[in-house]
Amino acid sequence: MASFPDFINENEIATSRTIGELITPTSPFEQKYGRENWTVAFAPDGSYFAWSQGHRIVKLVPWSQCLKSFAPCSTKNSINLTNPRLSRQDSDAGQKNKPREHTIDCGDIVWSLAFGSSVPEKQSRCVNIEWHRFKFGQDQLLLATGLSNGRIKIWDVYTGRLLLNLMDHTEIVRDLTFAPDGSLILVSASRDKTLRVWDLKDDGNMMKVLRGHPNWVYCCTFSPDSSMLCSVGAGKAVVAAIWV
């Protein structure tokens, strides 16, 4: 039987209601990729909401604009992303990194999403390399996308530019998680029965392969202090690993 923390009123759970619904535009093209919505994610600072809307497309929507649009549509419980209020581009071109709505074509079905942001004082764990191709500042926001073909693509959220293409998994990348300490350590869980650890501050170098699961790995997450990694997989398997 489920239990809840003391600060949660169980009676209020039943009063929750839908405030809006994001509708995927119908498209006659690329039906082979399907229109399934497999994953959603919030940026750590609440600036963006991302969702896979099928046809290998990820939609990035400024969350503040979403909330403004949900309010007048709450009686209908739906919102179409072709709404011109969500499609307006920022008129102040000089304001850097202003959240704006856009889409990213990932090239294959998107199974997992994760946002990551950097803390500059958190250096790469690879001490033998004196230079890196990317220098991630504190104002930069990254989006990792796990794909059906086993690849992980890393994007600059504000520009939509592809930064890295990680290619070591051999099956669907089912889940992604960034360490919450700002180190840009990324862990991926795959149907190839492995978890892989990547250091994005070291240009996406793969640091470790974790093989504790005998079957597909479904999900992974870090503890709040980034010291422990937990994962779940097929066959009722739960694996916890001490990270630091």
C-alpha positions as CSV (number, residue, x, y, z in Angstrom):
1,M,0.0,0.0,0.0
2,A,1.3,3.4,-0.9
3,S,2.1,6.0,1.7
4,F,2.7,9.8,1.4
5,P,4.9,12.3,3.3
6,D,3.2,14.1,6.2
7,F,3.1,17.4,4.2
8,I,0.9,15.9,1.5
9,N,-2.8,15.9,1.9
10,E,-4.0,12.7,0.3
11,N,-7.5,14.1,-0.1
12,E,-6.2,16.9,-2.3
13,I,-4.7,14.6,-4.9
14,A,-8.1,13.7,-6.3
15,T,-8.9,17.4,-6.9
16,S,-6.0,17.9,-9.4
17,R,-7.2,18.9,-12.9
18,T,-5.8,19.3,-16.4
19,I,-4.9,22.9,-17.2
20,G,-4.0,22.3,-20.8
21,E,-3.0,19.9,-23.5
22,L,-0.2,20.2,-26.1
23,I,-1.6,19.1,-29.5
24,T,0.8,17.7,-32.1
25,P,0.0,19.1,-35.6
26,T,-1.1,16.4,-38.1
27,S,1.4,15.9,-40.8
28,P,1.1,13.5,-43.8
29,F,4.9,13.2,-44.1
30,E,7.4,10.7,-42.6
31,Q,4.7,8.4,-41.2
32,K,7.4,5.7,-40.8
33,Y,8.6,7.6,-37.7
34,G,5.2,7.5,-36.1
35,R,3.5,10.2,-34.0
36,E,4.2,8.7,-30.6
37,N,5.0,11.1,-27.7
38,W,7.6,9.2,-25.7
39,T,9.1,11.7,-23.3
40,V,8.9,15.2,-21.8
41,A,11.3,17.3,-19.7
42,F,11.6,20.6,-17.9
43,A,14.7,22.7,-17.9
44,P,16.3,23.0,-14.4
45,D,15.5,26.8,-14.3
46,G,12.0,26.3,-15.6
47,S,12.7,28.3,-18.7
48,Y,11.8,25.6,-21.2
49,F,9.5,22.6,-21.6
50,A,10.5,20.0,-24.2
51,W,8.5,17.1,-25.6
52,S,8.9,14.6,-28.4
53,Q,6.0,15.1,-30.8
54,G,6.7,12.2,-33.1
55,H,8.2,12.3,-36.6
56,R,11.7,12.5,-34.9
57,I,10.9,16.1,-33.8
58,V,11.4,17.7,-30.4
59,K,9.4,20.8,-29.6
60,L,11.0,23.4,-27.2
61,V,8.5,25.8,-25.7
62,P,9.2,28.7,-23.3
63,W,7.2,27.5,-20.2
64,S,6.1,31.0,-19.2
65,Q,4.4,31.4,-22.6
66,C,2.8,28.0,-22.1
67,L,1.3,29.0,-18.8
68,K,-0.1,32.3,-20.2
69,S,-1.8,30.4,-23.0
70,F,-3.2,27.7,-20.8
71,A,-5.1,30.1,-18.6
72,P,-7.7,31.3,-21.2
73,C,-7.9,27.8,-22.7
74,S,-8.5,26.0,-19.4
75,T,-12.1,25.4,-20.1
76,K,-11.2,23.6,-23.3
77,N,-8.3,21.8,-21.7
78,S,-6.3,22.0,-24.9
79,I,-3.8,24.1,-26.7
80,N,-2.5,23.9,-30.3
81,L,1.1,24.7,-30.7
82,T,0.3,26.5,-34.0
83,N,-1.2,29.2,-31.8
84,P,0.4,32.5,-33.1
85,R,1.0,33.6,-29.5
86,L,3.5,30.7,-29.1
87,S,5.0,31.1,-32.5
88,R,6.2,34.7,-32.1
89,Q,9.9,35.1,-32.2
90,D,11.6,37.4,-29.8
91,S,11.6,41.0,-31.3
92,D,14.6,42.1,-29.2
93,A,17.4,40.4,-31.2
94,G,20.0,41.9,-29.0
95,Q,18.8,40.1,-25.9
96,K,21.0,37.0,-25.7
97,N,19.4,33.6,-24.9
98,K,15.9,34.9,-24.7
99,P,13.7,31.8,-24.6
100,R,11.8,31.3,-27.9
101,E,9.8,28.5,-29.3
102,H,11.5,26.2,-31.9
103,T,11.8,22.6,-33.0
104,I,14.7,20.3,-33.5
105,D,14.8,17.4,-36.0
106,C,16.8,14.7,-34.3
107,G,17.0,12.3,-37.3
108,D,15.3,9.3,-35.6
109,I,12.6,8.5,-33.1
110,V,13.2,10.3,-29.8
111,W,12.9,8.1,-26.7
112,S,14.4,10.2,-24.0
113,L,15.2,13.8,-23.1
114,A,17.3,15.6,-20.5
115,F,18.3,19.2,-19.9
116,G,21.7,20.0,-18.5
117,S,23.3,23.3,-17.3
118,S,26.9,24.0,-16.3
119,V,28.6,25.3,-13.2
120,P,31.9,26.7,-14.4
121,E,33.8,25.7,-11.3
122,K,32.9,22.1,-11.9
123,Q,35.8,21.0,-14.0
124,S,36.1,17.9,-16.3
125,R,37.1,14.8,-14.5
126,C,39.6,14.0,-17.3
127,V,42.8,15.6,-16.1
128,N,45.0,14.6,-19.0
129,I,43.5,16.9,-21.6
130,E,44.6,20.5,-21.5
131,W,42.0,21.8,-24.0
132,H,38.5,21.2,-25.0
133,R,36.4,22.0,-28.0
134,F,33.5,23.3,-26.0
135,K,33.6,25.7,-23.0
136,F,30.2,25.6,-21.4
137,G,29.3,28.8,-19.6
138,Q,26.8,29.2,-16.8
139,D,24.3,30.8,-19.2
140,Q,24.3,27.9,-21.6
141,L,21.5,25.3,-21.6
142,L,21.9,21.9,-23.2
143,L,19.4,19.3,-24.3
144,A,20.3,15.6,-24.6
145,T,18.2,13.4,-26.9
146,G,18.3,9.6,-26.8
147,L,17.3,8.0,-30.1
148,S,16.0,4.8,-31.5
149,N,19.2,4.1,-33.4
150,G,21.3,4.1,-30.2
151,R,22.7,7.6,-30.7
152,I,22.6,10.5,-28.2
153,K,22.6,14.0,-29.7
154,I,23.5,17.0,-27.6
155,W,21.9,20.4,-28.6
156,D,22.3,24.0,-27.7
157,V,18.8,24.8,-26.5
158,Y,18.9,28.5,-27.4
159,T,20.3,28.1,-30.9
160,G,19.1,24.6,-31.8
161,R,22.7,23.8,-32.9
162,L,24.0,20.2,-32.7
163,L,27.0,20.1,-30.5
164,L,27.8,16.4,-30.0
165,N,26.8,13.1,-31.4
166,L,27.5,10.2,-29.0
167,M,27.4,6.8,-30.7
168,D,28.5,3.9,-28.5
169,H,25.1,2.4,-27.6
170,T,23.8,-0.4,-29.9
171,E,20.1,-0.3,-29.0
172,I,17.4,2.3,-28.1
173,V,18.5,4.9,-25.5
174,R,15.6,4.6,-23.1
175,D,16.5,7.2,-20.6
176,L,19.0,10.1,-19.9
177,T,19.9,11.9,-16.7
178,F,22.4,14.7,-15.9
179,A,24.2,14.9,-12.6
180,P,22.4,17.8,-10.7
181,D,25.7,19.3,-9.5
182,G,26.4,21.2,-12.8
183,S,29.3,19.0,-13.8
184,L,27.6,18.0,-17.1
185,I,28.1,14.3,-16.4
186,L,25.4,12.5,-18.4
187,V,24.3,8.9,-17.9
188,S,22.3,7.0,-20.5
189,A,20.3,3.8,-20.1
190,S,19.7,1.6,-23.0
191,R,18.1,-1.6,-24.2
192,D,21.6,-2.9,-24.9
193,K,21.6,-3.7,-21.1
194,T,24.2,-1.1,-20.2
195,L,24.4,2.4,-18.7
196,R,27.1,4.7,-20.1
197,V,28.6,7.7,-18.4
198,W,29.7,10.7,-20.5
199,D,31.6,13.8,-19.6
200,L,30.3,16.6,-21.7
201,K,33.0,19.0,-20.4
202,D,35.5,16.6,-21.9
203,D,33.8,16.9,-25.4
204,G,31.5,14.0,-24.6
205,N,34.2,11.5,-23.7
206,M,32.6,8.2,-22.4
207,M,34.0,7.6,-18.9
208,K,32.5,4.3,-17.9
209,V,30.2,1.4,-19.0
210,L,28.0,0.0,-16.3
211,R,26.9,-3.6,-16.9
212,G,24.9,-4.6,-13.8
213,H,21.7,-5.3,-15.6
214,P,21.0,-8.7,-17.2
215,N,18.2,-7.2,-19.4
216,W,17.0,-3.9,-20.9
217,V,17.6,-0.8,-18.8
218,Y,14.5,1.4,-18.5
219,C,15.4,4.4,-16.3
220,C,18.2,6.0,-14.3
221,T,18.5,8.9,-11.9
222,F,21.1,10.6,-9.7
223,S,20.7,11.3,-6.0
224,P,20.4,15.0,-5.2
225,D,24.0,15.3,-4.2
226,S,25.2,13.5,-7.4
227,S,27.0,10.8,-5.3
228,M,24.8,7.9,-6.2
229,L,23.2,6.5,-9.4
230,C,20.2,4.3,-9.4
231,S,18.7,2.4,-12.3
232,V,15.8,0.0,-13.1
233,G,15.4,-2.5,-15.8
234,A,13.5,-5.5,-17.1
235,G,13.1,-8.5,-14.8
236,K,12.4,-6.4,-11.7
237,A,16.0,-5.4,-11.5
238,V,17.0,-2.3,-9.4
239,V,20.7,-1.4,-9.3
240,A,22.3,1.3,-7.2
241,A,25.9,2.4,-7.7
242,I,28.1,4.7,-5.6
243,W,29.4,7.3,-8.0
244,V,31.8,9.2,-5.9
